[in-house]
Amino acid sequence: MELLTKWAFKNKLAIVVLVILSIILGVVSYVSIPMSYMPNAGETTISVTTISPTMDAKTITSNVTEPVEERLATLEGKVSVISTTGDGFSQIIVSYIAGTDMKSAKEEIESKIAAIQLPQGVYPPVIAHLTTDMIPVVGVGLAFPEGNTEENLDWLQTEIIPVYQGISGIAGIQIFGMNQQQVLLQLDTVKMNELGIPIQAVTGVLQGKTNVMSTGNFTIDGKTSSIQVVGEIADLTEMNDWVITPEVKLGDIASVELSKDENAMTRVNGKESIALSFTKNSSSNTVTLSKDIAEKTDELVKKFDSRLEASIYFNSATFVENSVGGMVKEVLLGALFATLIILLFLRNWRTTLIAIVSIPLSLCMTVYLLAQSGISLNIMTLGGVAVAVGRLVDDSIVVIENIYRHIQKRGASLQVVSDAVREVASAITSSTFTTIAVFLPIGLVASLKELILPFALTVVYSLLASLIVAVTVVPLMSMGLLKKVKMVEHKSSTRYISALKWSLNHKIIVILTAAVLFFGSIGVYAVLPKGVANTSDSTMINVSFKLPGDTPAAQVRESVTQLESFIMAQPETKNVYFTLGSNLENAQNGDVSSLTSVSYMVSLKENADANQLMDSIRTQQEVFQQATLDITVGLPGMNSGSVITLDLLGNNLDDLDQAASLVLDSMKSIEGVEKATSNQEEKKPNFEVQVDTSVANASDIGGQLALMLNRSPIGMVNSGGENYTLLLEAVQNPETESDILNLPIMTSQGVAKLESLAEIRKTEESTMIFHKDGKDFVRVSVQVEPSKVGDVNQEIKAKADDLSLPESVTLVIGGAGAQQSSDFNSLFMTMLTSIGIVFLILILTFKNFRAPFAILFSLPLAAIGAVLGLAISKIPVDTTTLVGALMLIGIVVTNAIVLLDRIKQNELSMTVRESIMEAGATRLRPILMTALATVAAMTPLLFSNPEDGNIVSKSLSIVVIGGLVIATFLTVFVVPVVYELFYFRKGKQVSRDDSIQQEIQA
């Protein structure tokens, strides 16, 4: 660092140019750097979603889920394969170990699934790796006065969508509500019975009627040619002329029409709509892109006023502007408070200006480095700035304070300034690198790496920048601004010197006091509640509404629109969006659900009371008593992370149901449990047809019943160049058990009633089918207060150990509790690694073991303040508090380094005791200034509103402030005491000499 200072003095003009260049690059980078809500981060999970609108859960399980599970059983690096199958969909979630190359993992899944032959009527599986980039930037609802007619939908695709696609920065547009049309064939069973035509005769003729097939390549007329068989009709009316028998055409026994899935529904603000969901590319700015989309929407509405209605039901720019704006405000307030602290101590505006110049310069350099690293400006990077802003002036404070003190004694000159910088260069360099070293093992926290890494890099960049400024710009400015200034002499604190001397003479008392406080803080930490980060945003809520699985489709549609009307009528509501049914668009986000559940996305008006709206919506539970109503707050794609799961695995469903009931009952008495539910609680009637195999074939009867009772896909129809799924409408709709028994079945002897061929057994079965690693499983989900996750998790484990579960059932506890334990263990391991790296840097700096050991004694002192702060504020220990503790390791040792560095310099000409006393008197002021500047800079964070996923929370600031305040106070006494202990014989001699001297004076 001394070489840098000398170079700066020899190249003053170059330093001026570099400063100007840094400011320009910083400003340009700030304007151009991508702005987003969260950094790009992906889960170590991949979803495989398959849609089949006409199949029930059991059919999809046997024909889709189980074949896919078998193929995925041998995936490399997988942790678990969990499947959920319901009416109309199958979803398989593959979880991988942390650190897995998810791109390769996705490619492996795609190759395995490509070999599976799925039945007709099943859409190709959608394979998605979910990341934060998939969170929509803007959601736009488009409605037409005439409704979603085919003409309007074609116009939308050809005229409207291309306009949006032309906006720069858009990565993709997902379209919801474009229910694909299907060809529906309605058979006239009365005429078919009169003509003696069975259903199988119709389906046999229709299958493959309009297929396109290649027969291969052949040499024809001396050239290689292909022969292709094409079956295509110009219009659907041509289907009426298709021959079923020589005397009967299709039009004689059936009607053909285009139709849409009645169970699917997409609505925005009470109207049937097409919803457009926009995602951005990695280089675009969320705020700018959102404004461009909003402007383009306004232009389209003005241009097509009579034909198109549009509303923006979701805009993430609001969240970005609020969160980023809030963090910028906190950074500026922090810088202001740090400046006031420096001014209070130095009492000179020139020295204050020199010290704080490192803040804007360091920030400009940091923003430039972030832009070059491909990192966006988001709440994590700004959080890193907010945390580092107090630390940015530390190096400059130590340098300017030492320069100030030297100029007081020797006057201002190039040599004096150089000597002053050289004297502290080693201390500020090692203290900066120890702080940076704390973030090097961040890769060990695999589950948090992608979120914390931008935060860590921001801190590292800013601290490196501040160190360079401190040894180059600060000395030059000091030489220019302090040359002819009359210095106010700052006297050493006699009270501190007396207290330090007393401490050195009463080492046992000091060490015992520190030990009692430390071990007492460990005891307090043990009883502190352990929770998860309770982050939320009050401008958006999500309402989950689920009806029983046996609710008829018409009643589902009526209920969801009734609740929609109620939500829209509330004064706090701005926009309401929901989509009902599982479709390919939802599958792209891994978001599928049963046909009886829906999730409303509700945005609030400005300054609206979210709690009031949520309370109002909860009153509807009395109206829909059979439904489940849950409300969460925050952005779509973000979750609270406070759900503990208990997975029950086995091969006997009855045993699993029994075990689930036992687990649910045991959860009711646990304090902190808000709600416990099981995925097996919903059941619907199941009529099992027991075929008499002596008179009938079970496979034949099953096939006939499937055709009669379901809207069944029987092939594809190519009409006018468009491919449509050909569906056979259900020809029977039994309403009672008697109706089932009277169903006609075609046999070799003719038509017979089902009751003559089989018996009916009525059972209750779950509406959803769940597998884990190929086995049946039941999941009990326990919603817990975020502040009590740790305590509740321990009590759940104790309760689970006491349960007498069936022998065939295995219980596995996971979810928030397991994730918390994993994160805590990883962070504790990271702390130990960081301490080791810090110790190594200290050994390289001081070239012995004594000083590094003494410095490390400041770490337990920080724990005292951190725990005390959490106890007083009654904030639970969560991941962010441990990140704060990790930061403390780098921040707290700075004070001890500055003190010990001075002691080591003094030892060249003084005794150990004299070195300690002089260093304490000299370095007390810069130690207090740097500590209080950091505390002042972080104070605004204590009063900030938490944002979703923001790791810079109130709990983190409390840990850092509490730990730093107590550690600073104790460090200036305990560290000198510990250090002198390493020189026990010399220290004892000094104490004896002091006593003799006092007696002579007396």
Beta strands, then each sheet from edge to edge (+ up, - down):
strand 1: 42-51
strand 2: 78-86
strand 3: 89-96
strand 4: 126-131
strand 5: 138-143
strand 6: 170-176
strand 7: 182-187
strand 8: 212-220
strand 9: 223-230
strand 10: 243-245
strand 11: 248-249
strand 12: 254-259
strand 13: 265-268
strand 14: 271-272
strand 15: 274-280
strand 16: 309-315
strand 17: 540-546
strand 18: 573-580
strand 19: 597-604
strand 20: 628-633
strand 21: 643-650
strand 22: 673-678
strand 23: 683-691
strand 24: 712-719
strand 25: 722-728
strand 26: 744-747
strand 27: 750-753
strand 28: 758-766
strand 29: 769-772
strand 30: 775-784
strand 31: 810-815
sheet 1: 4+ 1- 3+ 2- 29+ 30- 21+ 31-
sheet 2: 4+ 1- 3+ 2- 29+ 30- 22+
sheet 3: 6+ 15- 5+ 16-
sheet 4: 12+ 7- 25- 24+
sheet 5: 8+ 9-
sheet 6: 10+ 11-
sheet 7: 14+ 13- 18+ 19- 17+ 20-
sheet 8: 23+ 28-
sheet 9: 26+ 27-
end
